[in-house]
Amino acid sequence: MDTRAEFEAWAEREQFVITKRDGDYTSETTFFMWEAWQASRSQAEARVAAMEKDAERLDEIASEYLTLEPFSMPTPGGDDADVGWRVTQEHEGKLNRIEVAVIYRDDPREAIDAAIAALAE
């Protein structure tokens, strides 16, 4: 079922009257509802894509035995600090973790992506 058909099925279930001429909606209200439907679908699809990317990141963390650690980066003046992220990897038979990636911004996703890219090389 395409998006327009889904919209029309929803509108019918909700008992909205939809009138069309030559495939276009003739009511301004229906047209605005259709526009809102499309916008909400686009937002939902973007959110699903972001969640799928986060799931891929979590799978990589698990399969590569990665650890994501925040660290403080003092700011000028010394009364505050920003956050950076470090990704380390556990190795069999080694006592220390190996640093895979460091990001000097408060963006853990970027740190994970940098680690994945480094491990792929």
Sequence and secondary structure as in RCSB ss.txt:
>XXXX:A:sequence
MDTRAEFEAWAEREQFVITKRDGDYTSETTFFMWEAWQASRSQAEARVAAMEKDAERLDEIASEYLTLEPFSMPT
PGGDDADVGWRVTQEHEGKLNRIEVAVIYRDDPREAIDAAIAALAE
>XXXX:A:secstr
  HHHHHHHHHHHTT    EETTEE SHHHHHHHHHHHHHHHHHHHHHHHHHHHHHHHHHHHHTTEEEEEEEEE 
TTSS EEEEEEEEE  TT SS EEEEEESSS HHHHHHHHHHHHH 
